[in-house]
Amino acid sequence: MDFLAGCIGGAAGVLVGHPFDTVKVRLQVQNVDKPLYRGTYHCFQSIIRQESMSGLYKGIGSPMMGLTFINAIVFGVQGNAMRYLGNDTPTNQFLAGAAAGAIQCVICCPMELAKTRMQMQGTGEKKSKRKLYRNSLDCLARIYKREGLLGVNRGMVTTLIRETPGFGVYFLTYDVLTRSIGCEPDDPFMIPKLLFAGGMSGITSWLSTYPVDVIKSRLQADGVGGVYQYSSITDCVRQSVRREGLRVFTRGLTSTLLRAFPVNAATFATVTLVLIYARGTEGSKECELTPPGSDHHTLLQQQT
């Protein structure tokens, strides 16, 4: 039931946060010499005006499809890691989260590659004149046919660098916050406290690894149309800094932080409601909520 609740909660998080993610990706990879968007709000406006509301949800099929597999990996790895480490300490929470983050990259990287390519498709067009990809699966299939397994896993190293510490920081922050503010089962403000802890943990996690996410997005968006701009991670960093300065590492950060809190809030609220509905009176027993991932995957573990 925890697995089902986590999946439903994660889906709610994706629905709430995907428009912000689309804006983030567009801002991260736009041409600095001919920018289409002046900032987060202008990007939102432009996408809705030029591509309609559906433009904000481009590429949502990929995270929705990968959600179940990612949750399954995170659930198993985080739980087994905590059992192996023994004591429930902030350090162990960080290590277990880091392990879960590293292993789920096997699914996360191809999923985000398809998402990024779909989000960039038909930029500025209400109806794309020529769609390169029909959907997320078609996107991955075409990339595999053209570039093989390496192409499907484009951005894997940067995904690992982002997800491993990102998940660790998320677990660590959440653990410290819930211990500090107190989340007792009989506390009438338990749910708001847990939502606050989850939201703030998501923000902290993103801040800790955001520069890596910028480079990951650029590498995964590179090659659309067959033209490659970057030969490696180092080359991407060098070119980006030379052309745009250090501020390149904050592109799209506003929309990311705006997205982080509500995504985690939606996920936590949905998981809680599903478990209360499914378990009935069990919802009143002592519970410990432990999120398994960075901004859009949350696990609610109940221990009686």
C-alpha positions in Angstrom: 0.0 0.0 0.0 2.9 2.3 0.7 4.2 1.7 -2.8 0.8 2.5 -4.3 0.5 5.6 -2.2 3.9 6.7 -3.2 3.2 6.3 -6.9 -0.1 8.2 -6.7 1.6 10.9 -4.6 4.4 11.1 -7.1 2.0 11.4 -10.0 0.3 14.3 -8.2 3.7 16.0 -7.8 4.4 15.6 -11.5 1.1 17.1 -12.5 1.6 20.1 -10.2 5.3 20.7 -11.0 5.7 19.8 -14.7 4.8 23.3 -16.0 7.6 24.8 -13.8 10.0 22.2 -15.1 9.2 23.0 -18.7 10.0 26.7 -17.9 13.2 25.7 -16.1 14.4 23.7 -19.1 13.6 26.4 -21.7 15.5 29.0 -19.7 18.4 26.7 -19.1 19.0 25.8 -22.7 17.9 28.9 -24.6 20.4 30.7 -26.9 22.0 33.5 -24.9 22.7 35.5 -28.1 19.1 35.3 -29.2 17.1 34.7 -26.0 13.4 33.9 -26.4 12.5 34.6 -22.8 13.5 37.5 -20.5 12.7 35.5 -17.3 10.5 33.0 -15.5 7.2 35.0 -15.8 7.8 36.0 -19.4 8.6 32.4 -20.3 5.3 31.2 -18.7 3.4 33.9 -20.6 5.1 33.2 -23.9 4.6 29.4 -23.8 0.9 29.9 -23.0 0.4 32.5 -25.7 2.4 30.8 -28.4 1.8 27.1 -27.6 -1.4 27.1 -25.4 -1.5 25.5 -21.9 -0.6 22.2 -23.4 2.9 23.7 -24.1 3.6 23.7 -20.4 2.9 19.9 -20.2 5.1 18.9 -23.1 7.1 15.8 -22.2 5.0 14.9 -19.2 4.5 11.3 -20.5 8.2 10.5 -19.7 8.2 11.2 -16.0 4.7 9.6 -15.6 6.0 6.4 -17.2 9.2 6.4 -15.2 7.5 7.1 -11.9 6.6 3.5 -11.0 10.1 2.2 -11.7 11.9 5.0 -10.0 9.7 4.7 -6.9 10.3 0.9 -6.8 14.1 1.4 -7.0 14.1 4.2 -4.4 11.8 2.3 -2.0 13.9 -0.9 -2.1 17.3 0.7 -2.0 16.5 3.3 0.7 14.8 0.8 3.0 17.5 -1.9 2.6 20.3 0.7 3.1 18.7 1.9 6.4 18.3 -1.6 7.6 22.0 -2.3 6.7 23.2 0.8 8.4 21.2 0.1 11.5 20.8 3.3 13.4 18.3 6.0 12.3 20.7 9.0 12.3 20.9 12.0 10.0 24.2 10.7 8.6 22.6 7.3 7.8 19.7 9.1 6.2 22.1 11.0 4.0 23.9 7.8 3.0 20.8 5.8 2.3 19.3 8.6 0.3 22.6 9.0 -1.7 22.6 5.3 -2.5 18.9 5.4 -3.6 19.7 8.5 -5.7 22.6 6.9 -7.5 20.9 3.6 -8.4 17.6 5.2 -9.7 19.7 7.1 -12.3 19.4 4.0 -14.5 15.7 5.0 -15.1 16.0 8.7 -14.3 18.5 9.6 -17.0 16.7 8.2 -20.1 13.4 9.5 -18.7 14.8 13.0 -18.3 16.4 12.8 -21.7 13.1 12.1 -23.4 11.4 14.7 -21.2 13.9 17.4 -22.2 13.8 16.6 -25.9 9.9 16.7 -25.8 9.9 20.0 -23.9 12.1 21.6 -26.5 10.1 20.3 -29.4 8.0 23.0 -31.2 9.3 25.9 -29.1 7.2 28.9 -29.9 4.7 27.1 -32.1 1.1 26.4 -31.2 1.1 23.5 -33.6 4.4 22.1 -34.5 4.8 22.0 -38.3 7.1 19.0 -38.1 7.2 16.9 -35.0 10.5 15.1 -34.6 9.1 12.8 -31.9 5.5 11.6 -31.5 5.8 10.8 -27.8 8.4 10.0 -25.1 8.8 6.3 -26.2 9.2 7.3 -29.8 11.8 9.8 -28.7 13.9 7.2 -26.9 13.4 4.7 -29.7 14.7 7.2 -32.3 17.6 8.2 -30.2 18.6 4.5 -29.7 18.3 3.8 -33.4 20.5 6.8 -34.2 23.0 6.8 -31.3 22.7 3.4 -29.6 22.8 2.8 -25.8 25.2 5.7 -25.2 22.7 8.1 -26.8 19.8 6.9 -24.6 22.0 7.4 -21.6 23.3 10.9 -22.6 23.9 12.9 -19.5 24.3 9.9 -17.2 27.4 11.2 -15.4 25.8 14.6 -14.7 22.7 12.9 -13.5 24.7 10.8 -11.1 26.5 13.8 -9.8 23.2 15.6 -9.3 21.1 12.8 -7.9 23.5 11.1 -5.5 24.2 14.1 -3.2 20.7 15.6 -4.0 18.8 12.6 -2.6 21.2 12.6 0.4 20.7 16.2 1.2 16.9 15.8 0.8 16.8 12.9 3.3 19.2 14.7 5.7 17.3 18.0 5.6 13.9 16.2 6.1 15.2 14.2 9.0 16.7 17.3 10.8 13.6 19.4 10.2 11.1 16.7 11.5 13.3 16.2 14.5 13.5 19.9 15.2 9.8 20.9 14.7 8.4 17.7 16.2 5.8 15.6 14.3 3.9 13.7 17.0 0.9 11.6 15.8 -1.5 13.5 18.1 -0.3 16.9 17.0 -3.2 18.7 15.2 -0.5 20.4 13.0 1.3 17.2 12.1 0.4 17.2 8.4 1.2 20.9 7.8 4.6 20.3 9.6 5.3 17.3 7.4 4.4 19.2 4.3 6.6 22.1 5.3 9.5 19.8 6.0 9.1 18.0 2.7 8.8 21.3 0.8 11.9 22.9 2.4 13.8 19.7 1.9 13.1 19.8 -1.8 14.3 23.4 -2.0 17.5 22.6 -0.1 18.1 19.6 -2.3 17.8 21.6 -5.5 20.0 24.5 -4.2 22.8 22.0 -3.4 23.0 20.5 -6.9 21.4 23.1 -9.3 24.5 24.1 -11.2 25.0 20.4 -12.2 21.3 20.3 -13.4 22.0 23.2 -15.8 24.8 21.4 -17.4 22.8 18.1 -17.5 19.9 19.9 -19.3 22.2 21.4 -21.9 23.9 18.1 -22.6 20.6 16.3 -23.0 19.1 19.1 -25.2 22.3 19.1 -27.3 22.1 17.2 -30.6 18.5 18.0 -31.5 18.4 18.2 -35.3 21.7 16.3 -35.5 23.9 19.3 -34.5 26.1 18.9 -31.5 27.6 21.9 -29.7 29.3 20.2 -26.7 31.9 17.4 -26.9 32.0 16.7 -23.1 30.9 17.9 -19.7 34.0 20.0 -19.4 33.5 21.5 -22.8 29.9 22.3 -21.9 31.0 24.0 -18.7 33.7 25.9 -20.4 31.6 27.2 -23.3 28.7 28.1 -21.0 30.9 30.1 -18.6 32.8 31.8 -21.4 29.6 33.0 -23.1 27.3 33.7 -20.1 29.5 34.0 -17.0 28.9 32.3 -13.7 25.2 33.4 -13.7 24.6 30.6 -16.2 24.5 28.2 -13.3 21.4 29.9 -11.9 19.3 29.9 -15.2 15.8 28.7 -14.4 16.4 28.6 -10.7 13.4 30.7 -9.8 10.9 28.4 -11.5 12.7 25.4 -10.0 12.3 26.8 -6.4 8.7 27.8 -7.1 8.1 24.2 -8.2 10.0 22.5 -5.4 7.7 23.4 -2.5 4.3 22.7 -4.1 5.5 19.5 -5.7 6.5 18.1 -2.4 3.4 19.4 -0.7 1.1 17.8 -3.3 3.0 14.5 -3.0 2.9 14.4 0.7 -0.8 15.4 0.9 -1.8 12.8 -1.7 0.3 10.0 0.0 -1.3 10.9 3.4 -4.8 10.9 2.1 -4.4 7.6 0.2 -3.0 5.9 3.3 -5.6 7.2 5.6 -8.3 6.1 3.2 -6.8 2.7 2.6 -5.8 1.9 6.2 -8.6 3.5 8.1 -7.9 3.3 11.8 -4.3 2.5 11.2 -3.8 6.1 10.3 -4.1 7.0 14.0 -1.1 4.8 15.0 2.4 6.1 15.4 3.9 7.0 12.0 7.1 8.1 10.6 7.2 9.8 7.2 10.4 9.4 5.2 10.6 10.8 1.7 12.6 8.7 -0.7 13.7 11.3 -3.2 14.5 14.8 -4.4 11.6 17.0 -5.6 9.0 14.8 -7.2 9.1 11.3 -5.4 7.9 10.8 -1.8 7.6 7.7 0.3 5.4 7.5 3.4 6.5 4.7 5.7 4.2 3.7 8.6 5.7 1.7 11.4 3.4 0.3 14.1 
